[in-house]
Amino acid sequence: MRTIAFLTPYRHLPSFSNRVSEHYNCLDLSDLTDLEQQELLKTCDYVFAAPNYINYTLTEEMIKGGNVKKIISPSTGLNHIEITSIPTIHIKNDPVLKDIWSTAEHNLYLLLKVCREPNTSIAELHSKNLGILGYGRLGSMVKKLTRPLFNKVYTMDKDHNKPEFFKEIDFLSINVDLNDTTKEFINKRFLKKFKKKLFIVNTSRGEVINEKDLKTLLEKREVLGYATDVIQDEHTASESVLKNKKIKNVTITPHIGGTALESQEKAYNRVLEKFEYEK
């Protein structure tokens, strides 16, 4: 029986746990230290890793000379994996995502929280405008959830230039994919285009933000607040420049946007289904 090494907890998901255990020897490494996990990886046939559960990036060196044939990741973002010599099975652009609302709902929570911090003066949301940067699957979900709360909701993809987007919005929701064209796309130059001082929420990836630029704007109160579920280099960096007591109104949650149990069940079962099909 082939062995799957789980760097990610999975026993809390009954339907998935029962399903995968019927066909594979499951080696649960999720409670081990990073070093212990890495020492055992090479002995397994497959590795299961979600980005919000590991504190390092999977690299070629970690599997070199071992038995690992595939990586399995129940996620859309793959910045926790730097392995190209073997396939990675994932759910990016998969139809199942249309029924996974956890990250969009966390996005809503961050929008509400960022303007309710102590010493933050903000009018009622119904008089404010929201701008959604990146109008794909997640962006459209965020719009459905937030449309009843805001005066208007504007949407824009990164390759477009809508003057009203930069002129009218009070809140910016970042929902773009991470790729070569979006890395540090949100920087001082981009944010200076907006006519109003913004509250910003990010449930995309930390790397789409230039955190040093954002830190400067937060310190100057040119950005009113920032709430994020992701930071730059979250799998390797010990700290973010945004984790600074001198900066007011910053909320950082530990990449929990997609961790609602129902959403995890859907994502884990779907990636296992794809793995079985492609195996």
C-alpha positions, -999 to 999 in steps of 0.1 A, spaced: 0 0 0 14 34 -10 21 60 17 9 96 19 28 118 42 4 144 57 21 177 67 -14 190 71 -39 178 98 -67 157 83 -82 136 110 -107 164 120 -124 158 86 -143 126 89 -154 119 54 -119 127 40 -101 108 67 -122 77 62 -119 78 25 -81 83 22 -74 57 50 -92 30 30 -67 31 2 -34 45 16 -11 42 45 -14 76 60 16 90 78 5 119 100 34 143 104 14 173 113 24 173 150 61 169 144 87 196 142 96 210 108 129 192 109 113 159 118 88 163 90 115 169 64 135 139 75 105 116 69 93 131 36 117 111 14 104 78 27 69 84 14 53 80 -20 32 112 -19 31 144 2 0 162 12 5 199 22 -18 228 25 -2 263 26 -18 274 59 -3 245 79 34 245 71 61 270 81 85 263 53 86 260 16 88 226 0 119 224 -22 136 200 -45 163 193 -20 138 179 5 127 152 -19 160 146 -37 170 109 -36 136 99 -21 105 81 -32 81 110 -35 62 109 -68 36 136 -64 26 165 -42 -10 170 -33 -23 204 -22 -59 212 -15 -53 249 -24 -54 274 -51 -22 291 -42 11 272 -45 37 296 -31 44 269 -5 58 246 -31 90 251 -52 92 217 -68 89 212 -105 105 178 -110 73 160 -100 37 170 -105 16 189 -80 -21 181 -78 -41 211 -67 -76 227 -71 -66 260 -88 -94 269 -113 -113 238 -103 -152 239 -105 -154 229 -68 -143 264 -58 -177 278 -68 -191 261 -38 -163 270 -13 -172 303 5 -148 303 35 -122 328 22 -149 352 9 -166 351 42 -132 358 60 -128 387 36 -160 401 48 -149 397 84 -117 416 78 -136 444 60 -158 448 91 -129 446 115 -106 470 99 -130 499 103 -140 490 139 -107 492 156 -103 515 187 -96 551 178 -107 545 142 -132 571 130 -154 558 102 -189 565 89 -214 538 85 -206 514 57 -237 521 37 -223 555 29 -189 541 17 -178 525 -15 -159 492 -19 -134 485 -46 -126 449 -55 -93 445 -73 -94 411 -91 -128 401 -102 -125 364 -106 -141 336 -86 -132 351 -52 -138 387 -62 -173 379 -74 -181 360 -42 -169 390 -22 -192 413 -42 -223 391 -35 -215 392 2 -207 429 5 -232 445 -20 -259 450 7 -235 467 31 -218 493 9 -232 523 -10 -215 510 -42 -192 482 -51 -167 488 -79 -147 460 -96 -115 461 -116 -89 437 -129 -53 447 -126 -48 452 -163 -76 478 -165 -77 514 -156 -111 526 -144 -109 563 -133 -140 559 -110 -123 530 -92 -94 552 -81 -116 582 -74 -146 568 -55 -136 539 -33 -130 540 5 -122 503 10 -99 482 -12 -103 444 -13 -74 427 -29 -84 394 -47 -59 390 -75 -39 358 -83 -2 357 -74 19 355 -105 49 373 -121 27 403 -130 12 408 -96 42 404 -73 43 436 -53 17 451 -76 2 469 -46 30 494 -39 33 531 -31 30 542 -67 -2 522 -71 -18 534 -38 -10 570 -45 -35 568 -75 -64 567 -51 -81 600 -42 -93 589 -8 -74 575 22 -82 537 21 -89 508 43 -73 478 27 -81 441 30 -60 413 15 -70 376 12 -49 371 -20 -13 364 -12 12 384 8 36 387 -21 12 410 -41 19 437 -15 50 457 -11 49 456 27 76 482 32 57 507 11 25 499 29 42 503 63 53 538 53 18 548 42 2 533 74 27 553 95 18 585 77 -19 576 80 -22 579 42 -36 544 45 -62 542 73 -59 505 81 -48 471 67 -63 437 75 -48 406 59 -49 369 61 -15 366 44 20 381 47 51 381 24 71 349 25 48 335 52 64 300 49 99 312 55 99 346 71 99 348 109 83 382 110 65 407 87 76 443 87 39 450 94 41 433 128 52 465 145 35 480 175 42 515 163 19 509 133 -18 515 142 -47 495 128 -31 464 113 -48 431 117 -30 399 106 -48 365 108 -27 334 103 -39 323 68 -72 308 81 -94 321 53 -100 287 38 -101 267 70 -139 265 77 -145 227 82 -171 225 55 -148 242 30 -118 220 40 -139 188 34 -149 200 -1 -113 210 -10 -96 179 5 -120 154 -10 -118 171 -44 -80 171 -45 -80 134 -35 -105 127 -63 -82 145 -88 -52 127 -75 -69 93 -79 -79 102 -115 -44 114 -124 -25 87 -106 
